Amino acid sequence: METTMSTRVQWTTKPTTEKNTQSLTYKWNTFVNSQADSKTLWFLVSLVFQGVFFLPVPAILLYYFNAPILVLVVTLTLFFANIIAGMGGAGIKTLLTLFAASIALHALMLIVFTI
């Protein structure tokens, strides 16, 4: 009499679903993983880009377009979050996601308050 322990069972290892290589998430993760060797460079690019382009945004929006003080809070939060993530040794995915989020949020703030 054969039991489960003594019976040879052949399991099929066919994948049930195929990866969707056309999705934006897959492409983003592929790009981020390819940039793992350049983590310090991306941290410095993020700091320079934010210091030159994003830190003046609250001044422009507050003084010329009467934006709320929340613009300043969002800008400084994103700036210091990038500094803490980069200097704290966060992964490349965290650094680039924070950088992309800060670009998107600042572009959104500029669009909302200037139009």
Secondary structure, DSSP 4 states (H G I P E B T S, - for coil): ---TTTS--------SS---TTSHHHHHHHHHHHTGGGHHHHHHHHHHHIIIIITTHHHHHHHHH---THHHHHHHHHHHHHHHHHHTT--HHHHHHHHHHHHHHHHHHHHHHH-
